[in-house]
């Protein structure tokens, strides 16, 4: 796409249904169903609908996920399969690695991958650095950096994505605020941002031209 997608004012409906395995630790296994609806005032003539089903396995070594996405957007239907891992490297360091494949472009990129390193700092701060890769008609490489602050039941996160192919056209910034309830599975959140997040199923083709 020649123009940057802005969903700053996108309307999102989020519905999550969770099922947990009958084990001593009920958080070891979780199944989540998600549905998102996006309405655009400009840029696109039709609304988007995206749903997914996700299975998560929590172990002492970290979390491991499998996800299947389905979308109706750009007046087309498409699917995407993803696998992600969050290995724990030490008490203060953990990582992210992910890969995804889809047979329907441009509803989803044909391939997506990424990796990040997270480091915990004093006074409940956390920093992140890594990369993302998307393949539509060619590879797009994106650098990402973020900073988080934990304060009681609140989490504040700021994250940026800058394309290495077109840094001006494909910059993206997101501020996310979460308020957790009894555990990490239950929370309310608010996100403000501009640009395209390569980490989410709503990502679409990025421009590779300045």
N, CA, C and O of each residue as an XYZ file, in Angstrom:
840
protein
N       0.837     -1.186      0.000
C       0.000      0.000      0.000
C       0.877      1.243      0.000
O       1.937      1.266      0.625
N       0.429      2.273     -0.703
C       1.228      3.471     -0.811
C       1.069      4.376      0.392
O       1.959      5.165      0.710
N      -0.032      4.264      1.038
C      -0.289      5.133      2.191
C      -0.244      4.344      3.478
O      -0.607      3.168      3.516
N       0.206      4.998      4.533
C       0.272      4.361      5.854
C      -1.119      4.207      6.439
O      -1.932      5.131      6.401
N      -1.374      3.044      6.971
C      -2.669      2.778      7.620
C      -2.685      3.361      9.012
O      -1.794      3.101      9.820
N      -3.710      4.156      9.288
C      -3.878      4.710     10.633
C      -5.198      4.203     11.203
O      -6.262      4.496     10.657
N      -5.138      3.464     12.268
C      -6.370      3.009     12.911
C      -6.476      3.621     14.297
O      -6.957      2.988     15.237
N      -6.015      4.874     14.409
C      -6.025      5.602     15.674
C      -7.419      5.663     16.265
O      -7.595      5.608     17.482
N      -8.442      5.781     15.362
C      -9.818      5.895     15.837
C     -10.627      4.647     15.506
O     -11.856      4.702     15.446
N      -9.952      3.533     15.292
C     -10.662      2.298     14.944
C     -11.526      1.834     16.105
O     -11.119      1.900     17.265
N     -12.717      1.366     15.780
C     -13.617      0.808     16.782
C     -13.344     -0.685     16.881
O     -13.363     -1.393     15.875
N     -13.090     -1.161     18.090
C     -12.744     -2.556     18.287
C     -13.700     -3.211     19.264
O     -13.947     -2.698     20.356
N     -14.228     -4.342     18.860
C     -15.003     -5.188     19.760
C     -14.124     -6.371     20.109
O     -13.650     -7.074     19.217
N     -13.902     -6.600     21.383
C     -13.030     -7.689     21.822
C     -13.823     -8.643     22.684
O     -14.330     -8.272     23.742
N     -13.927     -9.882     22.219
C     -14.647    -10.906     22.960
C     -13.697    -12.064     23.194
O     -13.180    -12.629     22.230
N     -13.453    -12.433     24.426
C     -12.531    -13.528     24.725
C     -13.230    -14.560     25.589
O     -13.799    -14.230     26.630
N     -13.185    -15.811     25.154
C     -13.717    -16.931     25.908
C     -12.557    -17.835     26.257
O     -11.822    -18.248     25.361
N     -12.363    -18.158     27.526
C     -11.195    -18.897     27.965
C     -11.605    -20.253     28.543
O     -12.592    -20.372     29.269
N     -10.817    -21.261     28.197
C     -11.007    -22.579     28.777
C      -9.680    -23.057     29.322
O      -8.658    -22.902     28.653
N      -9.658    -23.632     30.513
C      -8.412    -24.079     31.104
C      -8.458    -25.570     31.350
O      -9.511    -26.127     31.662
N      -7.298    -26.222     31.207
C      -7.213    -27.664     31.427
C      -7.370    -27.975     32.905
O      -7.088    -27.138     33.763
N      -7.825    -29.194     33.191
C      -8.017    -29.610     34.574
C      -6.690    -30.150     35.117
O      -6.473    -31.362     35.149
N      -5.815    -29.253     35.536
C      -4.524    -29.619     36.089
C      -4.360    -28.934     37.426
O      -5.192    -28.115     37.815
N      -3.273    -29.270     38.144
C      -3.026    -28.646     39.448
C      -2.875    -27.141     39.286
O      -3.326    -26.366     40.129
N      -2.229    -26.732     38.181
C      -2.099    -25.311     37.892
C      -2.995    -24.991     36.717
O      -2.685    -25.368     35.587
N      -4.103    -24.301     36.955
C      -5.084    -24.072     35.907
C      -4.581    -23.146     34.823
O      -5.209    -23.048     33.769
N      -3.457    -22.454     35.045
C      -2.915    -21.548     34.048
C      -1.906    -22.231     33.133
O      -1.341    -21.580     32.255
N      -1.667    -23.535     33.319
C      -0.716    -24.227     32.461
C      -1.213    -24.316     31.024
O      -0.421    -24.239     30.085
N      -2.515    -24.478     30.854
C      -3.117    -24.601     29.538
C      -4.277    -23.624     29.419
O      -5.085    -23.497     30.338
N      -4.356    -22.947     28.303
C      -5.460    -22.001     28.098
C      -5.828    -21.944     26.627
O      -4.961    -21.964     25.754
N      -7.125    -21.873     26.364
C      -7.639    -21.705     25.014
C      -8.420    -20.392     24.970
O      -9.285    -20.151     25.811
N      -8.112    -19.549     23.990
C      -8.754    -18.241     23.886
C      -9.351    -18.053     22.505
O      -8.695    -18.322     21.498
N     -10.594    -17.591     22.453
C     -11.250    -17.210     21.209
C     -11.379    -15.691     21.192
O     -11.808    -15.095     22.180
N     -11.016    -15.067     20.094
C     -11.030    -13.606     20.009
C     -11.705    -13.155     18.719
O     -11.525    -13.758     17.661
N     -12.485    -12.081     18.830
C     -13.121    -11.479     17.650
C     -12.910     -9.974     17.690
O     -13.155     -9.337     18.714
N     -12.454     -9.402     16.574
C     -12.225     -7.959     16.475
C     -12.972     -7.398     15.270
O     -13.000     -7.997     14.194
N     -13.572     -6.239     15.481
C     -14.270     -5.534     14.400
C     -13.688     -4.132     14.280
O     -13.575     -3.417     15.275
N     -13.315     -3.734     13.052
C     -12.702     -2.429     12.827
C     -13.531     -1.637     11.829
O     -13.886     -2.119     10.753
N     -13.825     -0.410     12.224
C     -14.544      0.506     11.343
C     -13.640      1.665     10.984
O     -12.979      2.226     11.858
N     -13.597      2.036      9.707
C     -12.723      3.103      9.233
C     -13.547      4.239      8.644
O     -14.465      4.016      7.854
N     -13.208      5.450      9.037
C     -13.840      6.624      8.441
C     -13.211      6.962      7.094
O     -13.865      7.523      6.215
N     -11.930      6.611      6.943
C     -11.203      6.899      5.705
C     -10.348      5.685      5.359
O     -10.341      4.694      6.088
N      -9.648      5.767      4.275
C      -8.647      4.789      3.842
C      -9.258      3.529      3.229
O      -8.812      3.102      2.163
N     -10.270      2.914      3.869
C     -10.869      1.694      3.353
C     -12.372      1.878      3.212
O     -13.004      2.568      4.012
N     -12.939      1.249      2.180
C     -14.369      1.402      1.907
C     -15.213      0.378      2.657
O     -16.432      0.531      2.734
N     -14.594     -0.661      3.211
C     -15.342     -1.689      3.938
C     -14.701     -1.932      5.299
O     -13.504     -1.711      5.484
N     -15.510     -2.387      6.243
C     -15.003     -2.686      7.576
C     -14.260     -4.023      7.573
O     -14.359     -4.812      6.634
N     -13.512     -4.248      8.660
C     -12.737     -5.481      8.796
C     -13.304     -6.332      9.930
O     -13.796     -5.806     10.929
N     -13.230     -7.638      9.765
C     -13.558     -8.587     10.827
C     -12.427     -9.609     10.934
O     -12.052    -10.233      9.942
N     -11.889     -9.775     12.137
C     -10.773    -10.688     12.358
C     -11.058    -11.519     13.604
O     -11.384    -10.977     14.659
N     -10.934    -12.826     13.475
C     -11.115    -13.717     14.609
C      -9.960    -14.695     14.710
O      -9.283    -14.965     13.717
N      -9.728    -15.231     15.908
C      -8.688    -16.245     16.042
C      -8.982    -17.172     17.208
O      -9.752    -16.849     18.112
N      -8.344    -18.335     17.157
C      -8.359    -19.281     18.256
C      -6.912    -19.558     18.630
O      -6.069    -19.780     17.760
N      -6.626    -19.544     19.930
C      -5.244    -19.645     20.406
C      -5.139    -20.678     21.524
O      -5.992    -20.746     22.409
N      -4.086    -21.474     21.467
C      -3.773    -22.395     22.555
C      -2.432    -21.986     23.165
O      -1.457    -21.766     22.447
N      -2.393    -21.887     24.493
C      -1.180    -21.478     25.201
C      -0.808    -22.529     26.236
O      -1.656    -23.009     26.989
N       0.476    -22.879     26.260
C       1.011    -23.815     27.244
C       2.084    -23.100     28.051
O       3.084    -22.637     27.502
N       1.868    -23.015     29.363
C       2.819    -22.364     30.258
C       3.664    -23.432     30.950
O       3.119    -24.344     31.572
N       4.990    -23.325     30.847
C       5.902    -24.267     31.482
C       6.940    -23.486     32.282
O       6.959    -22.256     32.251
N       7.795    -24.201     32.994
C       8.856    -23.548     33.743
C       9.861    -22.871     32.816
O      10.531    -21.916     33.210
N       9.964    -23.367     31.588
C      10.904    -22.793     30.620
C      10.349    -21.568     29.920
O      11.094    -20.838     29.267
N       9.026    -21.326     30.049
C       8.406    -20.186     29.387
C       7.048    -20.552     28.836
O       6.516    -21.622     29.134
N       6.480    -19.656     28.025
C       5.161    -19.862     27.426
C       5.309    -20.189     25.948
O       6.184    -19.659     25.262
N       4.420    -21.090     25.461
C       4.444    -21.510     24.068
C       3.013    -21.462     23.533
O       2.086    -21.961     24.171
N       2.844    -20.852     22.344
C       1.514    -20.609     21.815
C       1.394    -21.078     20.372
O       2.351    -21.035     19.600
N       0.179    -21.530     20.028
C      -0.206    -21.772     18.652
C      -1.482    -21.003     18.374
O      -2.380    -20.970     19.216
N      -1.578    -20.380     17.200
C      -2.730    -19.509     16.917
C      -3.162    -19.667     15.461
O      -2.329    -19.799     14.565
N      -4.469    -19.650     15.242
C      -5.030    -19.668     13.894
C      -5.916    -18.445     13.726
O      -6.871    -18.266     14.481
N      -5.612    -17.600     12.746
C      -6.350    -16.366     12.487
C      -7.183    -16.501     11.214
O      -6.777    -17.156     10.254
N      -8.350    -15.871     11.228
C      -9.198    -15.789     10.038
C      -9.696    -14.356      9.917
O     -10.090    -13.743     10.908
N      -9.676    -13.821      8.685
C     -10.054    -12.419      8.500
C     -10.887    -12.226      7.246
O     -10.745    -12.944      6.256
N     -11.756    -11.237      7.324
C     -12.477    -10.723      6.169
C     -12.151     -9.240      6.089
O     -12.640     -8.444      6.891
N     -11.333     -8.876      5.131
C     -10.938     -7.475      4.945
C     -10.412     -7.298      3.527
O     -10.100     -8.266      2.833
N     -10.323     -6.049      3.119
C      -9.906     -5.734      1.756
C     -10.788     -6.469      0.745
O     -10.358     -6.795     -0.361
N     -12.056     -6.724      1.163
C     -13.042     -7.430      0.350
C     -12.578     -8.837     -0.021
O     -12.920     -9.354     -1.085
N     -11.793     -9.452      0.872
C     -11.309    -10.813      0.671
C     -11.316    -11.551      2.000
O     -11.344    -10.931      3.063
N     -11.291    -12.895      1.935
C     -11.164    -13.733      3.110
C      -9.778    -14.373      3.124
O      -9.190    -14.620      2.071
N      -9.260    -14.642      4.330
C      -7.950    -15.262      4.413
C      -7.692    -15.859      5.770
O      -8.407    -15.562      6.726
N      -6.662    -16.713      5.873
C      -6.292    -17.360      7.132
C      -4.792    -17.218      7.348
O      -4.040    -16.932      6.416
N      -4.374    -17.420      8.585
C      -2.963    -17.343      8.970
C      -2.722    -18.271     10.157
O      -3.509    -18.284     11.104
N      -1.639    -19.047     10.113
C      -1.238    -19.916     11.219
C       0.031    -19.350     11.843
O       0.949    -18.950     11.128
N       0.090    -19.314     13.193
C       1.228    -18.741     13.885
C       1.696    -19.641     15.026
O       0.911    -20.387     15.612
N       2.986    -19.553     15.325
C       3.566    -20.213     16.496
C       4.485    -19.209     17.184
O       5.260    -18.513     16.527
N       4.394    -19.142     18.513
C       5.194    -18.182     19.274
C       5.749    -18.842     20.534
O       5.168    -19.786     21.069
N       6.881    -18.325     20.991
C       7.502    -18.820     22.221
C       8.054    -17.643     23.006
O       8.565    -16.684     22.428
N       7.946    -17.724     24.340
C       8.481    -16.723     25.249
C       9.394    -17.421     26.263
O       9.022    -17.562     27.428
N      10.584    -17.860     25.835
C      11.478    -18.589     26.738
C      12.060    -17.695     27.825
O      12.397    -16.538     27.575
N      12.175    -18.241     29.033
C      12.777    -17.531     30.161
C      14.268    -17.840     30.174
O      14.659    -18.999     30.311
N      15.098    -16.819     30.035
C      16.545    -17.008     29.969
C      17.218    -16.844     31.327
O      18.231    -17.487     31.600
N      16.667    -15.998     32.168
C      17.169    -15.808     33.529
C      16.080    -15.105     34.332
O      14.984    -14.878     33.820
N      16.369    -14.759     35.580
C      15.374    -14.089     36.402
C      14.994    -12.715     35.853
O      13.886    -12.236     36.097
N      15.891    -12.086     35.124
C      15.640    -10.733     34.635
C      15.577    -10.634     33.117
O      15.391     -9.542     32.580
N      15.727    -11.750     32.420
C      15.760    -11.708     30.957
C      14.873    -12.816     30.384
O      14.971    -13.975     30.787
N      14.012    -12.442     29.444
C      13.273    -13.435     28.681
C      13.210    -12.967     27.232
O      13.546    -11.822     26.930
N      12.782    -13.845     26.346
C      12.825    -13.546     24.922
C      11.483    -13.845     24.265
O      10.609    -14.483     24.853
N      11.346    -13.372     23.047
C      10.193    -13.688     22.202
C      10.702    -14.162     20.849
O      11.647    -13.591     20.305
N      10.083    -15.200     20.305
C      10.360    -15.659     18.949
C       9.052    -16.122     18.338
O       8.279    -16.828     18.984
N       8.797    -15.728     17.094
C       7.541    -16.087     16.464
C       7.676    -16.256     14.971
O       8.554    -15.667     14.341
N       6.789    -17.074     14.405
C       6.751    -17.280     12.957
C       5.314    -17.518     12.548
O       4.543    -18.101     13.309
N       4.936    -17.070     11.339
C       3.579    -17.246     10.853
C       3.567    -17.450      9.354
O       4.472    -17.002      8.650
N       2.530    -18.135      8.863
C       2.389    -18.389      7.424
C       0.923    -18.229      7.022
O       0.013    -18.575      7.775
N       0.719    -17.698      5.820
C      -0.619    -17.566      5.261
C      -0.570    -17.822      3.761
O       0.403    -17.472      3.092
N      -1.622    -18.432      3.244
C      -1.715    -18.664      1.806
C      -2.519    -17.613      1.082
O      -2.672    -17.681     -0.137
N      -3.047    -16.620      1.827
C      -3.885    -15.581      1.208
C      -3.293    -14.191      1.411
O      -3.529    -13.556      2.439
N      -2.533    -13.723      0.440
C      -2.093    -12.336      0.441
C      -3.090    -11.528     -0.384
O      -3.662    -12.084     -1.322
N      -3.331    -10.250     -0.091
C      -2.709     -9.447      0.968
C      -3.505     -9.415      2.269
O      -3.257     -8.562      3.121
N      -4.467    -10.342      2.438
C      -5.226    -10.361      3.687
C      -4.264    -10.530      4.860
O      -4.403     -9.858      5.882
N      -3.281    -11.432      4.711
C      -2.180    -11.609      5.655
C      -0.881    -11.679      4.870
O      -0.895    -12.016      3.686
N       0.239    -11.369      5.504
C       1.521    -11.598      4.828
C       1.742    -13.087      4.631
O       1.289    -13.897      5.441
N       2.444    -13.458      3.546
C       2.715    -14.873      3.319
C       3.557    -15.447      4.454
O       3.296    -16.550      4.935
N       4.574    -14.688      4.877
C       5.410    -15.086      6.008
C       5.571    -13.916      6.964
O       5.623    -12.762      6.539
N       5.648    -14.208      8.235
C       6.022    -13.217      9.230
C       6.886    -13.901     10.277
O       6.672    -15.069     10.602
N       7.855    -13.178     10.801
C       8.705    -13.724     11.854
C       9.204    -12.570     12.709
O       9.054    -11.404     12.346
N       9.796    -12.904     13.842
C      10.314    -11.848     14.707
C      10.974    -12.417     15.938
O      10.789    -13.584     16.283
N      11.746    -11.575     16.594
C      12.410    -11.949     17.843
C      12.667    -10.685     18.646
O      12.926     -9.621     18.084
N      12.592    -10.810     19.963
C      12.871     -9.685     20.861
C      13.513    -10.209     22.137
O      13.355    -11.371     22.510
N      14.236     -9.319     22.787
C      14.828     -9.611     24.087
C      14.280     -8.615     25.087
O      14.282     -7.412     24.826
N      13.803     -9.104     26.243
C      13.229     -8.265     27.290
C      14.129     -8.329     28.523
O      14.536     -9.410     28.947
N      14.434     -7.170     29.091
C      15.317     -7.092     30.255
C      14.624     -6.293     31.355
O      14.192     -5.162     31.131
N      14.522     -6.884     32.541
C      13.934     -6.202     33.695
C      14.971     -5.310     34.347
O      16.120     -5.711     34.533
N      14.562     -4.095     34.696
C      15.437     -3.115     35.317
C      14.927     -2.793     36.714
O      13.805     -3.166     37.055
N      15.721     -2.113     37.527
C      15.254     -1.730     38.868
C      14.015     -0.836     38.822
O      13.733     -0.182     37.817
N      13.288     -0.826     39.931
C      12.097      0.011     40.110
C      10.992     -0.333     39.117
O      10.249      0.541     38.669
N      10.892     -1.639     38.773
C       9.781     -2.163     37.967
C       9.745     -1.624     36.545
O       8.670     -1.477     35.964
N      10.916     -1.327     35.979
C      11.012     -0.940     34.575
C      11.439     -2.138     33.744
O      12.094     -3.051     34.249
N      11.066     -2.134     32.467
C      11.460     -3.199     31.551
C      11.705     -2.588     30.173
O      10.951     -1.719     29.735
N      12.755     -3.039     29.491
C      13.060     -2.543     28.146
C      13.065     -3.721     27.171
O      13.294     -4.869     27.554
N      12.809     -3.408     25.914
C      12.729     -4.427     24.868
C      13.430     -3.933     23.616
O      13.399     -2.742     23.306
N      14.060     -4.846     22.901
C      14.637     -4.538     21.606
C      14.579     -5.756     20.720
O      14.790     -6.872     21.196
N      14.292     -5.572     19.415
C      14.223     -6.723     18.530
C      13.909     -6.329     17.106
O      14.088     -5.176     16.714
N      13.434     -7.305     16.323
C      13.114     -7.065     14.919
C      11.860     -7.844     14.545
O      11.469     -8.796     15.220
N      11.236     -7.409     13.442
C      10.123     -8.123     12.847
C      10.364     -8.198     11.338
O      10.995     -7.318     10.753
N       9.850     -9.265     10.720
C       9.975     -9.452      9.279
C       8.624     -9.833      8.713
O       7.950    -10.712      9.250
N       8.219     -9.178      7.625
C       6.997     -9.505      6.900
C       7.342     -9.738      5.441
O       8.187     -9.041      4.879
N       6.689    -10.715      4.827
C       6.901    -10.958      3.399
C       5.569    -10.937      2.673
O       4.695    -11.767      2.923
N       5.428     -9.974      1.770
C       4.304     -9.934      0.856
C       4.859    -10.238     -0.541
O       4.989    -11.402     -0.919
N       5.183     -9.193     -1.304
C       5.866     -9.399     -2.582
C       7.381     -9.321     -2.411
O       8.130     -9.658     -3.328
N       7.828     -8.882     -1.246
C       9.240     -8.846     -0.890
C       9.343     -8.760      0.629
O       8.355     -8.489      1.312
N      10.543     -8.992      1.148
C      10.750     -8.921      2.598
C      10.741     -7.485      3.082
O      11.280     -6.592      2.429
N      10.131     -7.275      4.223
C      10.149     -5.981      4.901
C      10.715     -6.218      6.294
O      10.180     -7.030      7.049
N      11.780     -5.527      6.639
C      12.431     -5.669      7.939
C      12.106     -4.466      8.795
O      12.203     -3.327      8.339
N      11.722     -4.714     10.032
C      11.250     -3.663     10.928
C      11.964     -3.799     12.271
O      11.985     -4.882     12.857
N      12.539     -2.720     12.754
C      13.130     -2.706     14.082
C      12.099     -2.274     15.110
O      11.250     -1.430     14.823
N      12.164     -2.844     16.303
C      11.207     -2.480     17.350
C      11.929     -2.244     18.666
O      12.913     -2.916     18.975
N      11.438     -1.294     19.433
C      11.988     -0.990     20.759
C      10.838     -0.551     21.646
O       9.888      0.084     21.188
N      10.936     -0.898     22.926
C       9.857     -0.540     23.836
C      10.341     -0.386     25.258
O      11.426     -0.842     25.621
N       9.512      0.270     26.060
C       9.795      0.449     27.479
C       8.492      0.294     28.247
O       7.452      0.799     27.822
N       8.546     -0.409     29.388
C       7.360     -0.657     30.200
C       7.624     -0.253     31.644
O       8.758     -0.296     32.120
N       6.550      0.140     32.334
C       6.622      0.489     33.746
C       5.460     -0.180     34.473
O       4.298      0.010     34.114
N       5.787     -0.964     35.500
C       4.780     -1.604     36.327
C       4.579     -0.777     37.599
O       5.544     -0.410     38.270
N       3.318     -0.489     37.921
C       2.999      0.278     39.118
C       1.765     -0.327     39.768
O       0.638     -0.002     39.396
N       1.979     -1.208     40.743
C       0.857     -1.891     41.365
C       0.161     -2.795     40.373
O       0.794     -3.676     39.792
N      -1.129     -2.596     40.168
C      -1.894     -3.388     39.204
C      -1.889     -2.774     37.806
O      -2.591     -3.256     36.917
N      -1.108     -1.720     37.607
C      -1.072     -1.016     36.330
C       0.194     -1.355     35.544
O       1.264     -1.576     36.111
N       0.036     -1.389     34.232
C       1.163     -1.547     33.321
C       1.066     -0.487     32.241
O       0.043     -0.374     31.566
N       2.130      0.292     32.075
C       2.216      1.278     31.009
C       3.324      0.844     30.055
O       4.449      0.575     30.478
N       3.001      0.777     28.770
C       3.964      0.337     27.769
C       3.970      1.271     26.573
O       2.916      1.629     26.048
N       5.168      1.667     26.142
C       5.320      2.437     24.910
C       6.212      1.637     23.973
O       7.295      1.198     24.360
N       5.755      1.449     22.742
C       6.515      0.646     21.782
C       6.531      1.335     20.427
O       5.543      1.944     20.016
N       7.659      1.236     19.736
C       7.805      1.824     18.416
C       8.242      0.760     17.416
O       8.935     -0.195     17.766
N       7.824      0.944     16.164
C       8.239      0.094     15.057
C       8.719      1.011     13.933
O       8.003      1.930     13.535
N       9.912      0.770     13.427
C      10.448      1.578     12.341
C      10.950      0.648     11.246
O      11.840     -0.172     11.471
N      10.363      0.787     10.047
C      10.762     -0.058      8.930
C      12.154      0.320      8.453
O      12.470      1.500      8.301
N      12.980     -0.687      8.217
C      14.316     -0.439      7.704
C      14.303     -0.150      6.208
O      15.302      0.307      5.652
N      13.165     -0.417      5.552
C      13.049     -0.162      4.116
C      12.542      1.245      3.818
O      12.965      1.878      2.851
N      11.627      1.726      4.664
C      11.061      3.060      4.447
C      10.787      3.684      5.804
O       9.633      3.721      6.231
N      11.822      4.181      6.507
C      11.657      4.631      7.893
C      10.672      5.770      8.083
O      10.073      5.893      9.151
N      10.490      6.608      7.065
C       9.558      7.726      7.215
C       8.120      7.241      7.054
O       7.251      7.599      7.849
N       7.868      6.429      6.029
C       6.505      6.009      5.725
C       5.967      4.983      6.710
O       4.762      4.940      6.957
N       6.834      4.162      7.272
C       6.357      3.036      8.062
C       6.692      3.119      9.543
O       6.875      2.083     10.184
N       6.777      4.285     10.091
C       6.939      4.420     11.528
C       5.601      4.160     12.214
O       4.544      4.526     11.699
N       5.661      3.525     13.378
C       4.448      3.259     14.150
C       4.767      3.394     15.632
O       5.845      3.006     16.082
N       3.820      3.949     16.388
C       4.014      4.178     17.819
C       2.730      3.805     18.553
O       1.630      4.123     18.103
N       2.888      3.117     19.703
C       1.718      2.677     20.466
C       1.951      2.892     21.956
O       3.013      2.571     22.489
N       0.940      3.440     22.614
C       0.917      3.568     24.059
C      -0.199      2.675     24.576
O      -1.362      2.861     24.218
N       0.146      1.706     25.417
C      -0.822      0.762     25.948
C      -0.871      0.865     27.469
O       0.164      0.888     28.135
N      -2.083      0.927     28.005
C      -2.294      0.999     29.452
C      -3.175     -0.170     29.863
O      -4.260     -0.364     29.314
N      -2.706     -0.946     30.826
C      -3.477     -2.081     31.329
C      -3.683     -1.955     32.837
O      -2.795     -1.503     33.560
N      -4.862     -2.358     33.298
C      -5.143     -2.457     34.718
C      -5.558     -3.899     35.006
O      -6.630     -4.338     34.589
N      -4.698     -4.638     35.726
C      -4.961     -6.038     36.017
C      -5.878     -6.171     37.237
O      -5.855     -5.346     38.150
N      -6.688     -7.242     37.219
C      -7.586     -7.519     38.326
C      -6.977     -8.597     39.229
O      -5.955     -8.339     39.866
N      -7.559     -9.773     39.306
C      -7.066    -10.786     40.231
C      -5.823    -11.502     39.729
O      -5.023    -11.973     40.537
N      -5.637    -11.599     38.405
C      -4.478    -12.276     37.844
C      -4.147    -11.673     36.491
O      -4.804    -10.735     36.038
N      -3.106    -12.226     35.840
C      -2.660    -11.661     34.568
C      -3.609    -11.964     33.419
O      -3.448    -11.423     32.325
N      -4.600    -12.825     33.653
C      -5.562    -13.167     32.620
C      -6.724    -12.193     32.542
O      -7.399    -12.119     31.515
N      -6.968    -11.444     33.609
C      -8.111    -10.541     33.676
C      -7.638     -9.102     33.792
O      -6.986     -8.731     34.767
N      -7.967     -8.300     32.802
C      -7.526     -6.912     32.813
C      -8.379     -6.075     31.870
O      -9.041     -6.603     30.977
N      -8.355     -4.777     32.078
C      -8.936     -3.809     31.159
C      -7.791     -3.046     30.528
O      -6.786     -2.779     31.187
N      -7.930     -2.691     29.256
C      -6.809     -2.030     28.601
C      -7.291     -0.952     27.639
O      -8.418     -0.976     27.144
N      -6.393     -0.010     27.399
C      -6.626      1.086     26.469
C      -5.369      1.253     25.634
O      -4.261      1.258     26.170
N      -5.533      1.389     24.326
C      -4.372      1.580     23.450
C      -4.606      2.751     22.514
O      -5.661      2.856     21.887
N      -3.614      3.635     22.421
C      -3.603      4.739     21.479
C      -2.380      4.559     20.591
O      -1.308      4.183     21.064
N      -2.549      4.831     19.303
C      -1.396      4.645     18.447
C      -1.620      5.144     17.044
O      -2.720      5.557     16.675
N      -0.555      5.099     16.269
C      -0.591      5.496     14.873
C       0.354      4.588     14.104
O       1.488      4.362     14.526
N      -0.116      4.067     12.971
C       0.724      3.195     12.177
C       0.253      1.762     12.218
O      -0.837      1.472     12.711
N       1.076      0.858     11.696
C       0.746     -0.552     11.591
C       1.620     -1.354     12.526
O       2.842     -1.201     12.517
N       1.014     -2.211     13.336
C       1.770     -3.096     14.214
C       2.001     -4.421     13.505
O       1.029     -5.107     13.191
N       3.238     -4.813     13.240
C       3.502     -6.111     12.604
C       3.265     -7.282     13.543
O       3.336     -8.432     13.109
N       2.983     -7.027     14.824
C       2.765     -8.090     15.795
C       1.325     -8.578     15.847
O       1.043     -9.588     16.492
N       0.415     -7.888     15.186
C      -0.985     -8.206     15.333
C      -1.585     -8.713     14.034
O      -1.097     -8.404     12.948
N      -2.647     -9.495     14.158
C      -3.298    -10.081     12.989
C      -3.898     -9.021     12.075
O      -4.201     -9.305     10.917
N      -4.076     -7.795     12.585
C      -4.647     -6.746     11.747
C      -3.618     -6.121     10.817
O      -3.962     -5.244     10.025
N      -2.332     -6.562     10.898
C      -1.342     -5.965     10.011
C      -1.645     -6.314      8.556
O      -2.108     -7.411      8.246
N      -1.375     -5.364      7.681
C      -1.552     -5.545      6.246
C      -0.283     -5.092      5.555
O       0.692     -4.721      6.209
N      -0.297     -5.123      4.209
C       0.929     -4.856      3.483
C       1.443     -3.443      3.726
O       0.707     -2.464      3.608
N       2.727     -3.363      4.068
C       3.407     -2.106      4.269
C       4.062     -1.659      2.962
O       4.467     -2.487      2.146
N       4.160     -0.373      2.776
C       4.878      0.110      1.625
C       6.366     -0.055      1.812
O       6.865      0.059      2.932
N       7.088     -0.322      0.735
C       8.549     -0.424      0.788
C       9.198      0.701     -0.001
O      10.379      0.645     -0.342
N       8.388      1.736     -0.286
C       8.926      2.875     -1.011
C       8.860      4.117     -0.144
O       7.959      4.247      0.685
N       9.802      5.033     -0.325
C       9.787      6.288      0.409
C       8.733      7.220     -0.185
O       8.558      8.340      0.294
